[in-house]
Amino acid sequence: MPAGQKKLTEANLTVGYVAKRSGVKVSTLHFYETKFLIKSWRNNGNQRRYKPDVLRRVAVIKAAQAMGITLDEIKNTLATNPPKHTQHTKQP
């Protein structure tokens, strides 16, 4: 890996990058934050940054909405996941 380049798992993603990768508008990400569906943090320049796991979370939100599940139901379901929960399982 070239010097200065971080792995995606170590990255702090910009709102524009997350919007492009997830296929939603920046305003949608901001809306999801107001509904406590996703969270960001602010860097020293007061810019939003996201951890890479937000991409999976947005994908789950989009899929659930496509099935007609309300944002409140999605929020309640996501709240039951333990912190740092991933969907990966180790295969034997």
Helices and strands as residue ranges (DSSP letters): G 8-10, E 13-14, H 15-22, H 26-34, E 41-42, E 48-50, H 53-66, H 71-79
